[in-house]
């Protein structure tokens, strides 16, 4: 944002005070953890939540990073020389915005004043690794990554700071805490501390649909866990209005016109056009494997049947190389182009194995629509990608090899081991699938996840 744009937003923010709301007689002490003062999106979402709660009579306190966190999601590798100056600029804007709205804040430095940081605890090693994956945008941490030792120490320090914030909040005993994501070195340790001490924690994240947010009590934002509500609605058929609503949205997913990110670059094509384009044999079964971005939190550390996604993909190709009577499509996730990666799956595959003529690799920038691929597939194979819950919607079964939110919801083939995986590939029987049941359950789950779970927040998007 330019200086003019930020000044304009601060001026507009003053007007947000001018509304009334019924007060709650049960006054609560609530902390809002704006750990990234440079994230304007988080600032606006959390300010609106806080302002509404304040109007209800609750005590609201923001905790913000001035520049105490030595590394976080906005301190990107390759831009180190600007980290300090950018952190100062971000903090100044955030404090001016909160002052304009009339919300109280304290910096992390002030909040932790006179406290000693604990020694790094190895129980946070998974958070350390996940943060490194995101920082470097890779799927595997190798020793030849530039400045790895230095970045590792910075992340360890950030983890200790986050952990200490959680410990002090436990001592304060607030009624509830609001934060974003709940993952990585920025939020993960303090989320774990709060959750372990039964402090009610509301975690918010951006939804898949444009202008939407998702909210969870005591669950991290990357989990997309709607299991508790699913138990209540899984046996309840959708009414005509609900069916029209979810079908209209699902139609939009072919082009992603109503979503934050566009992951389908091509138009939907007929089965014949798709098969001809990929030079496949329509007389042989087609298995389609959909990858994820290796470093993304939605896919990292979720393995069940395999040790990691790379092993899964390579061993799957090896198996199909030996089974020419079956065909395999490996569709690499277009998110590698949209959000970026420093470990492209296509290069990993080509450097490790030569696919036989019954195997097709679709690069992430290819203009091939996923729904066209669904249509020609005999069965899908997924790690955690949304394709696993979309394929049953059009009567296509899907195998799930890892932990994802839609696993064990009744409409997927849930794989628990490598042995079971290859046995299923060898002996898959279409006649064993209850397509109607799978479609109905997937449709109900889609309505819950896409329509009910993702809350519209279009008022945070200012227009002239």
Residue pairs with C-beta under 8 A, 6 or more apart in sequence:
1 9
1 40
6 93
9 97
9 462
10 93
10 96
10 97
10 100
11 100
12 462
13 47
13 97
13 100
13 101
14 100
14 101
16 47
16 48
16 51
16 101
17 51
17 101
17 102
19 55
20 55
21 52
21 55
21 56
22 56
23 55
23 56
23 57
24 56
24 57
24 58
25 57
27 57
27 58
27 59
28 53
28 58
28 59
28 174
28 175
28 176
29 58
29 59
29 61
29 172
29 174
29 175
30 50
30 53
30 58
30 59
30 60
30 61
30 174
30 175
30 176
30 177
30 178
31 60
31 61
31 62
31 63
31 169
31 172
31 174
31 176
31 177
31 178
32 46
32 49
32 50
32 60
32 61
32 62
32 63
32 177
32 178
32 179
33 62
33 63
33 165
33 177
33 178
33 179
33 180
33 187
33 190
34 42
34 43
34 46
34 62
34 63
34 64
34 65
34 94
34 105
35 63
35 64
35 65
35 69
35 72
35 108
35 162
35 179
35 180
35 186
35 187
36 42
36 65
36 72
36 73
36 74
36 180
36 186
37 43
37 64
37 65
37 66
37 87
37 90
37 91
37 93
37 94
37 95
38 74
38 86
38 87
38 89
38 90
38 91
38 94
39 73
39 74
39 180
40 93
41 206
41 460
42 180
43 94
43 97
44 460
45 180
45 204
45 213
45 457
45 460
46 62
46 178
46 180
46 204
47 97
47 98
47 101
47 103
48 457
48 459
48 460
49 178
49 204
50 60
50 62
50 103
50 178
51 101
51 102
51 103
53 60
54 60
54 102
54 103
60 103
60 104
61 104
61 105
61 106
62 98
62 103
62 104
62 105
62 106
63 105
63 106
63 107
63 108
63 111
63 165
64 91
64 94
64 95
64 105
64 106
64 107
64 108
65 72
65 87
65 91
65 107
65 108
66 87
66 88
66 91
66 107
66 108
66 109
67 83
67 84
67 87
67 88
67 91
68 107
68 108
68 109
68 112
68 161
69 75
69 108
69 158
69 161
69 162
69 186
70 154
70 157
70 158
71 135
71 151
71 154
71 155
71 157
71 158
71 185
72 158
72 184
72 185
72 186
73 134
73 184
73 186
74 86
74 90
75 83
75 87
76 135
77 135
77 136
77 146
77 147
77 151
91 107
94 105
95 105
98 104
98 105
108 161
108 165
111 165
111 168
112 161
112 164
112 165
112 168
115 164
115 168
117 157
117 160
117 161
117 164
118 160
118 163
118 164
118 167
119 160
120 156
120 159
120 160
121 163
124 159
124 163
124 188
124 189
126 301
127 159
127 183
127 184
127 185
127 188
127 189
128 152
128 155
128 156
128 159
128 185
129 141
129 301
130 183
130 184
130 188
130 297
130 300
130 301
131 155
131 158
131 159
131 184
131 185
131 188
132 141
132 148
132 151
132 152
132 155
133 139
133 141
133 294
133 295
133 300
134 184
134 295
134 296
134 297
135 151
135 155
136 145
136 151
136 295
136 342
137 295
137 340
137 341
137 342
137 343
138 145
138 294
138 295
138 341
138 342
138 343
139 294
139 295
139 300
139 308
139 309
139 310
139 341
139 343
140 294
140 308
140 310
140 343
141 148
145 151
155 185
158 185
158 186
159 185
159 188
159 189
160 189
162 185
162 186
162 187
162 188
162 189
162 190
163 189
163 190
163 193
165 190
166 189
166 190
166 191
166 192
166 193
166 194
167 193
169 177
169 190
169 193
169 194
169 199
170 193
170 194
170 197
170 199
173 199
174 199
175 200
176 199
176 200
176 201
176 202
177 194
177 199
177 200
177 201
177 202
178 201
178 202
178 204
179 187
179 190
179 191
179 201
179 202
179 203
179 204
180 187
180 203
180 204
180 205
180 221
181 187
181 203
181 205
181 220
181 221
181 222
181 297
182 188
182 191
182 201
182 203
182 219
182 220
182 221
182 222
183 191
183 220
183 221
183 222
183 297
184 297
188 220
191 201
191 203
191 220
194 201
195 201
195 218
200 217
200 218
201 217
201 218
202 215
202 216
202 217
203 215
203 216
203 217
203 218
203 219
203 220
203 221
204 213
204 214
204 215
204 216
204 221
205 213
205 214
205 221
205 222
206 212
206 213
206 214
206 260
207 213
207 214
207 260
207 453
207 454
207 455
208 259
208 260
208 261
208 386
208 450
208 454
209 249
209 258
209 259
209 260
209 450
209 454
210 258
210 259
210 260
211 456
211 457
211 458
211 460
211 461
212 454
212 455
212 456
212 457
213 454
213 455
213 457
214 221
214 224
214 453
214 454
214 455
215 455
216 223
216 225
219 225
222 297
222 298
223 405
224 298
224 405
224 449
224 453
225 405
226 405
226 448
226 449
226 453
227 405
229 448
229 452
229 453
230 409
230 445
230 448
233 444
233 448
234 409
234 410
234 441
234 444
234 445
236 444
237 440
237 444
238 246
238 443
238 444
238 447
242 447
242 451
243 443
245 447
245 451
246 443
246 446
246 447
246 450
246 451
249 258
249 450
249 451
250 390
250 393
250 446
250 450
252 258
252 259
253 259
253 264
253 371
253 390
254 264
254 268
254 369
254 371
255 262
255 264
255 267
256 262
256 263
256 264
261 335
261 338
261 339
262 338
263 333
263 334
263 335
263 338
263 370
264 334
264 369
264 370
264 371
265 334
265 365
265 366
265 367
265 368
265 369
266 366
266 367
266 368
266 369
266 372
267 367
267 369
268 369
268 371
268 372
269 277
269 369
269 372
271 282
271 372
271 375
271 376
272 282
273 372
274 368
274 372
274 373
274 375
274 376
275 282
275 376
277 368
278 329
278 360
278 362
278 368
279 360
280 286
280 327
280 329
280 360
280 376
281 327
282 376
284 325
284 326
284 327
284 358
285 326
285 327
285 378
285 379
285 428
286 327
286 328
286 329
286 376
286 377
286 378
287 320
287 326
287 327
287 328
287 329
287 377
287 378
287 379
287 380
287 381
287 425
288 328
288 329
288 330
288 331
288 373
288 374
288 377
288 379
288 380
288 381
289 313
289 316
289 328
289 329
289 330
289 331
289 380
289 381
289 382
290 331
290 333
290 370
290 380
290 381
290 382
290 383
290 385
290 387
290 388
291 309
291 313
291 330
291 331
291 332
291 333
291 345
291 383
291 385
292 298
292 299
292 309
292 333
292 335
292 383
292 384
292 385
293 299
293 333
293 335
293 336
293 339
293 341
294 300
294 309
294 310
294 341
294 343
294 345
295 341
295 343
296 335
296 339
298 384
299 309
299 383
299 384
299 385
299 402
302 383
302 384
302 402
302 403
302 404
303 309
303 312
303 402
303 403
304 401
304 402
304 403
304 415
304 416
304 417
305 312
305 401
305 402
305 415
305 416
305 417
305 418
305 420
305 421
306 312
306 315
306 401
306 402
306 418
306 421
309 383
309 402
310 348
312 383
312 401
313 330
313 345
313 348
313 349
314 348
314 349
314 352
314 353
315 418
316 328
316 330
316 381
316 425
317 328
317 330
317 349
317 353
317 355
317 359
318 353
319 422
319 425
320 326
320 327
320 328
320 356
320 358
320 359
321 353
321 355
321 356
321 358
321 359
323 358
323 425
323 426
324 356
324 357
324 358
326 358
326 425
327 358
327 359
327 360
328 355
328 358
328 359
328 360
329 359
329 360
329 362
329 373
329 377
330 349
330 355
330 359
330 360
330 361
330 362
331 362
331 368
331 370
331 373
332 344
332 345
332 346
332 361
332 362
332 363
332 364
333 345
333 364
333 385
334 364
334 365
335 364
336 344
336 345
336 364
337 364
337 365
344 364
345 364
346 361
346 363
346 364
349 355
349 361
350 361
355 361
362 368
362 373
370 387
370 390
371 390
371 394
374 380
374 387
374 390
374 391
374 394
374 396
375 394
375 396
377 391
377 396
378 396
378 428
378 430
379 396
379 397
379 398
379 399
379 413
379 428
379 430
380 387
380 388
380 391
380 396
380 397
380 398
380 399
381 398
381 399
381 401
382 388
382 398
382 399
382 400
382 401
382 402
382 404
383 401
383 402
383 404
384 402
384 403
384 404
387 398
388 398
388 400
388 404
388 406
388 412
389 398
389 406
389 409
389 411
389 412
389 442
389 445
389 446
389 449
390 442
390 446
391 397
391 398
392 398
392 411
392 412
392 435
392 438
392 439
392 441
392 442
393 439
393 442
393 443
393 446
394 439
395 435
395 438
395 439
397 412
397 413
397 430
397 433
397 435
397 438
398 412
398 413
399 412
399 413
399 415
399 421
399 424
400 406
400 407
400 412
400 413
400 414
400 415
401 415
401 421
405 449
406 412
406 445
406 449
407 414
408 414
409 441
409 445
410 437
410 438
410 441
411 437
411 438
411 439
411 441
411 442
411 445
412 438
413 424
415 421
415 424
